[in-house]
């Protein structure tokens, strides 16, 4: 004779054991090319604007009796702009995140 005993199941739980998943972002070659393009575009624009704004009329007298020629001022400003843009594009996390977020929108533009 067979007993009719019911099988009672309790509440179950699903458990995954292992190491914690970490978010990792790798830059592809295309991403680095985009960074280089944006950096070159901003640097070219800034240098062109500096060339237009700085007309070689006269230099600047600085404290202590020194004199800076217009060419020296132009070179120093261009080096400063290059350093600032380099910092923003390569080391400033919020600016890098912004550029990374813009890349997919440019890639799927309406021209394709």
C-alpha positions, -999 to 999 in steps of 0.1 A, spaced: 0 0 0 12 34 -8 11 64 16 -1 96 1 23 120 18 25 155 3 58 171 -4 60 205 13 85 230 -1 97 259 19 107 292 5 139 290 -15 167 315 -21 191 318 -50 227 324 -41 256 331 -63 290 327 -48 321 343 -62 341 374 -64 324 408 -66 318 421 -101 337 453 -109 329 479 -136 358 482 -159 361 506 -189 386 499 -216 394 525 -242 394 512 -277 416 526 -304 386 545 -318 381 561 -284 417 573 -282 415 586 -318 384 606 -308 403 621 -278 432 630 -301 408 646 -326 390 667 -299 423 678 -284 437 688 -318 406 706 -327 404 726 -295 442 734 -296 440 745 -332 411 768 -324 427 783 -294 460 789 -312 441 806 -341 422 828 -317 455 838 -299 471 846 -333 441 869 -341 440 885 -307 477 892 -303 488 916 -329 526 924 -328 523 961 -320 544 964 -288 556 942 -261 550 944 -224 572 958 -197 572 936 -166 581 944 -131 618 948 -125 625 965 -158 622 934 -180 606 935 -214 586 907 -231 583 909 -268 549 901 -285 564 869 -298 574 858 -263 539 866 -249 523 846 -278 545 816 -272 539 816 -234 502 819 -239 502 790 -265 522 768 -241 497 777 -213 467 769 -235 483 736 -246 489 726 -210 454 735 -198 437 716 -227 461 687 -221 451 685 -185 414 688 -193 415 661 -219 438 636 -202 436 640 -165 404 658 -156 379 630 -148 347 650 -154 358 663 -188 369 628 -198 336 613 -188 318 640 -208 338 633 -239 333 595 -234 295 601 -232 295 623 -263 312 597 -285 283 573 -289 260 602 -300 284 613 -326 289 578 -339 252 572 -345 246 606 -361 217 611 -385 240 612 -415 244 574 -414 
